Amino acid sequence: MGFFDFLTENIAIDLGTANTLIIHNENVVVDSPSIVARDRVTNKIIAVGHEAALMQGKTHENIKTIRPLKDGVIADFDASEQMISMFIKNIPALKKRFFTPALRMVICIPSGITEVEMRAVRESAERVNGKEVYLIHEPMAAAIGIGVNIMQPKGNMIIDIGGGTTEIAVIALSGIVCDKSVKVAGDVFTNDIIYYMRTQHNLYVGERTAERVKILIGSALEELENPPEDMTVQGRDLLTGKPKETVISYREISKALDKSIIRIEDSVMETLSQTPPELAADIYNTGVYLAGGGSMLRGLDKRLSQKTDLPIFIAEDPLRAVVRGTGIALKNIAQYKTILVK
């Protein structure tokens, strides 16, 4: 610390399967889909983020869209490194800099991650000029972002439903007491919708269309108080091969997602069954917090509440809860030293 401080920039990264968010100077400066488009001939990256997302499912044979992260961990090392590097270069404050500054980073990782996967994240960060790299577990970051005081001797339960994984954790005294990481989350919901459209409507839809269906009329319950309107979906007819459209309702989507939601419910019940009794008493009083994009699924909080008999609260900005928590940890590194993995 000292003279060279001005050469170091602090950034917090939530490296998600579906979206990557970056905080710099306490503001979210990057919020982009974790997608990369690569030219197969030259092997160069031609687009990342929103630009690459627009190409998804619409490319010719020379362009390939890649999602470098799968189930919350790096699947394509090279693509993920270039994606992180391009996102960092797009941070407005760093664009003006004459040379690339050294970076102090805090990066989010799933709680069920292995040592090898952890090393992949750390190496990716070091290659994009990360001088000091800290890792933080997602449920911890989500808890800090929601505003839970994790230092107290009091149990809190966090469910973070992201794109690749659902992280369920009971937190007390700045540590994870028991946790479960299941690979059922937003991506699985999207695939469930694709499968349902194929089997029930003979309609072949792409990932982007299924994602839109999930956001606009996705539901965890068959009966909602204020249901969304029916939606028309276009795709390819599997019998005739012609383009066709069909109308679907939120009830159909809740049927399509039912099995996956049951798996999440079971994991929540399993985590609760492993919770020490004193912490279980705390959770009974404080309830359960939901974060991540998947928690925005209509009726999911109600369904989990019926299953667990506990009050369920959704974070006010669930998509950004994790990155906000990561940003707070970055700002107060000394205070959160015990929960950061160096």
Stockholm file with secondary structure:
# STOCKHOLM 1.0

chainA/1-342         MGFFDFLTENIAIDLGTANTLIIHNENVVVDSPSIVARDRVTNKIIAVGHEAALMQGKTHENIKTIRPLKDGVIADFDASEQMISMFIKNIPALKKRFFTPALRMVICIPSGITEVEMRAVRESAERVNGKEVYLIHEPMAAAIGIGVNIMQPKGNMIIDIGGGTTEIAVIALSGIVCDKSVKVAGDVFTNDIIYYMRTQHNLYVGERTAERVKILIGSALEELENPPEDMTVQGRDLLTGKPKETVISYREISKALDKSIIRIEDSVMETLSQTPPELAADIYNTGVYLAGGGSMLRGLDKRLSQKTDLPIFIAEDPLRAVVRGTGIALKNIAQYKTILVK
#=GR chainA/1-342 SS CCGGGGGEEEEEEEECSSEEEEEETTEEEEEEESCEEEETTTCCEEEETHHHHHHTTCCCTTEEEECCEETTEESCHHHHHHHHHHHHHTCHHHHTCSSCCEEEEEEEECTTCCHHHHHHHHHHHHHTTEEEEEEEEHHHHHHHHHTCCTTSSSCEEEEEECSSCEEEEEEETTEEEEEEEESCSHHHHHHHHHHHHHHHHCEECCHHHHHHHHHHHCBSCSSCSSCCCCEEEEEEETTTCCEEEEEECHHHHHHHHHHHHHHHHHHHHHHHHHSCHHHHHHHHHHCEEEESGGGGSBTHHHHHHHHHCSCEEECSSTTTHHHHHHHHHHHTTTTTTTTSBC
#=GC SS_cons         CCGGGGGEEEEEEEECSSEEEEEETTEEEEEEESCEEEETTTCCEEEETHHHHHHTTCCCTTEEEECCEETTEESCHHHHHHHHHHHHHTCHHHHTCSSCCEEEEEEEECTTCCHHHHHHHHHHHHHTTEEEEEEEEHHHHHHHHHTCCTTSSSCEEEEEECSSCEEEEEEETTEEEEEEEESCSHHHHHHHHHHHHHHHHCEECCHHHHHHHHHHHCBSCSSCSSCCCCEEEEEEETTTCCEEEEEECHHHHHHHHHHHHHHHHHHHHHHHHHSCHHHHHHHHHHCEEEESGGGGSBTHHHHHHHHHCSCEEECSSTTTHHHHHHHHHHHTTTTTTTTSBC
//
